[in-house]
Amino acid sequence: MRSSLYYKVKKISENTIIHLFMLTVSVTCLFPLLWMISSSLKTQETIFKDMSIIPKVPHFENYYQAWIQGGFDRYFLNSLFYTVSVVIGIIIVSSMAAYAFSRLKFPGKNIIFFVFIAAMMIPIQGSFVALYVLLNKLHLRNTPFGYILCMINVGLSTSIFLLKTFFDRMPKELEDAARIDGCSKFGIWWHVCLPLAKPVLAVVVVLNALNVWNEFILALLIFDSRPLMPLQVALITFQGEFVTRYPLLMAGLTISIIPIILLYLLMQKYIVKGVTQGAVVG
């Protein structure tokens, strides 16, 4: 009886400690987001004086001013176009490459795959000079197509690694059944592999969409024309040489994170499903 009570109390204590720790981590992660939203509703004079999370007089007009003065309409559409194009390109190329590395046999397969994996260790800043020279020679610099190709290249290594790992654990009996029904290799990739890989594809979509949406330095390198710039460039509008308009900057930042949050909420069920599906596919 005592032993049972002891283990019961011990389990409750452990669960309490774990929940307190997770709650602390959650608050630590959410506080900067709340502070950003709070600051976006203050004025330039009160942002450093009013330390409350909920402003006494919220200034929602900051969002309108940020949208108009920053030219968010143009940059927002640019980022949306770049993000959708890059994510679609990465899904198509990485899934086909991952399927080939996982299921097909060809000379140098392992070497080529290890080269892709090694590319994950090279930061994009390390390839700026090579990209600049290459895009100039191909006459793709200062073009949306050149920027999209570069961003697809940035996300390929991680995406191929994630998808190949999933395809390696996929039962071969599914492919054999599809082959008996007359499916070609392309048909197996399209009708069998991609539908089963939805949870992994959701992770690939979220990771690469976040990467493209927040990208800034490569855009400055490739684009000379300001109308072609992505959304993050609009945030520079509120940072002057001597004065930074923090309320408008925070309002702009809040606007810029909304699409990514919505995307994550839409993909969340597939990501959670992928955690449980990992035990089934194998």
N, C-alpha and C positions, 0 to 999 in steps of 0.2 A: 504494500500500500504506500509506504513512504517512498520506495523507489519509483513507483508510478507517478506520484505527486512531484517528485524531484525532476524527473524527465519532462513532465508537463510544464513546470515552471521554467525549466531550462529552455525548452522550445519556444515558449512565449517570450522570454527575454531575448533570445537570438532573433526572433522575428521582429521584435520591437527595435532592436539595434539596427537591423538591416533596413527597416522602413524609415527610421530616422535618418540613416545615412543617405538613402535614396531621395528622401524629401529635401535634405540639405543640398544634394547635387542638383536636384530639379530647380530649387529656388536660385541657386548660383547661376544656372543656365538661363533662367527666365528673367532674372532681374535686369540685365542689360537691355533686353528687349522691351520690358515695361518702362525702363527709364528713357529709352529712345522715343517711345510713343508719348510718354508724359512730356518730354522736352519739346516734341513737335507741336504741342498745344500751348506753349508758353510764348512770351515775347523775348526780344533780345535783351531787354532790361531785367526781366524776372527769371531768366533761365538759370542764372547763377545765385539768385537770392531765394527763390522759392524751391525748397528741397522736398516738397510733398510730391507723392506719386500722382495724385489727382489734383490738377491745378484748380485754384479757386475760380478763375475765369478762363475757361478753355477757349483757345483761338483756333477754330476750325478753318478759318480763312487762310491759315498757313499752307494748307494742302492745295488750295486753289492757286495761291501765289507761286508755290513751288512748281506746280504743273505748268503754269503759263510762263513764268520767268525762266525756268529751266528748259523749256521746249520739250517737255516729257512726251508729248504726243508723237513726235517724229522719232525720238530715240527709243521710246517704248516699242513702237512697231518694228524698228530695226532689230532690237534685241529679241523680240518675239520671232521674227523671221529667221534670224541666225540660230536661235536655240532649237526651233522646230526642225530646221534643215540639217543641223549638225546631229541632233539626236536620231533622226531618221537614217541619216547616212551611217552613223556608228552602228545602229542596230542591224542594218542590212549587211554591212561589210564584216563586222565582228562576229555575227552569228554564222555567216557562211564560212568565215575563216576558222572559227572554233569548231564547227562541224567537220571541216576538212581535217583539222589537226586531231580530232577525236576519233573519227570513223574511217577516214581514207588512208591509204598507204601510198606514199610517194617518196622519192629520194630526198634526203636532207630535211625530213619533216621535223625531227627533234631539234636540229640545229636552228632552223628558222623560228621554231616556237621559242627557244631559249633567247634568241635575239630580240623577239617581241617582249619577253619578260624582262630582259636586261634594259630595254628602253624605258621601263617604268622607273628606273633609278636615276634617269637623266631629267633634271628639271627643264621646263620649257625655256627658261631664260638661257640655258646653255646652248640652245639651238637658234637663238635669235639671228646671229650673223649669217648662218647657213640659210635660214628661211628667207631672210631679206634678199640675199644674193639670188637664190633660186626663184623667188617670186618676181624679181626684177627681170631675170632672163626669160621667164615664161610670160612676161607682161601681165601678171596677175596681181601685182601690188596696187593698192588703192582700188580694189574691186571686191564686192561681196563674195564672189566665187572663190577668190584666193583666201580670204579670211575663213570661209566655211571649210575649205580643204585643210587648212592648218589646224583648225579646231577638231576636225574629224581625226586627224593624225594624233592629236594630243590624247584623245580618249580611247584609242584603239587597244592599246596594250592591256590596260586594266579590264576592259570589256571582254576581250578575247580570253583572258585568264579566267574570269568568272564563268563565262559560258562554256568553255572547254571543260572546266571542272564539273559542271552540271551534266554535260553530254557524256562524259566518261562514266558517270554513275547511272545513266539511263539504260534500262534493260534492252539488250539487243533483240530480244524476242519481238518487241514492238516494230523494229525495222524489218525483221524477217516477215512478219505478218503483212506489213505494208508492201514489201517487195513481191510477195505472193499475189497480192491484189493488183499488181501491175504498176506500182509507183516507181518512178525513176529516183535517182539520188536527189535531184532537185525537188521532186515531189515529197520525198521523205523529209527533207529539210523544212519544206513549207507546211506540210499537212501533219507531221508528227512531232518534229523537234521544236519548232517555234511555239505551237500551242502548249506543249508541256513545260516550256521554259518561261512561261509568263511571270512567275515570281522573280526569277533572275533578271529577266528583261526589265521588270519594274525597278530593280536596284540599279541596273545600267542606265535607265532613263533618268532616275532621280539624281544619280551622281553626276552624269554628264550635263544634264540641264542646269544643275547648280553651278558647275564649272563654267559653262558657256555664259550663263546669265551674269555671273560675277566677274567675268574676264574684263580686263582693262588695259594692261600693259601691252599685250600683243596687238590690240586694236590701235593703240597709238603708234606702234611700229609700222603697221601695214597701211593704215588709212592716212591720207593727207587731207581728204575732203571731210569737213566736219559733219555734213548731213548723213554720211555713211556710218558715223560712230554709233556704238551701242549705248545703252541706257546709263551705264556707270559714268560716262563722260559728262552727262548732264549735271552730276553732283558737283563737278568742279566749279560750276557757275556760282555756287553759293560760298566759295572759298576764295576770298580776295587776297591781295598782297598784304594788307594790314588788318582787315576785318573779315571775320568769318560769320556769316549769318546762320547761326546754329539752329534756330527754330525751323527755318526753311530747309536746311540740310537734313535735319532729323525727319522732317515731313517727307522729303525726297527719299530718304533711306527706307522709311516705312512703306511708301508706295512701291519701292523696288523689291521688297521682300514678299509682298502679297502673292504674286504669281507662283513663287517657289513653295510657299506654305500651302497654297491650294493644290499644287501638283502633288506634294507629299501626302496631303489628306486623301486625294483621289487614289494614289498608289499604295496607301498604307495597308489595305486589306491583302494585296498581292504580296507585299513584303512579309507580313505576318504569316501568310499562307506558306511562303517559301521556307520559313523556319520549321514548320511542322511537316512540310512535304519532303524535306531533306531526309527524313527517316523512312519515307515510303519509297523514294527513288533510290535504290541501292541494293 
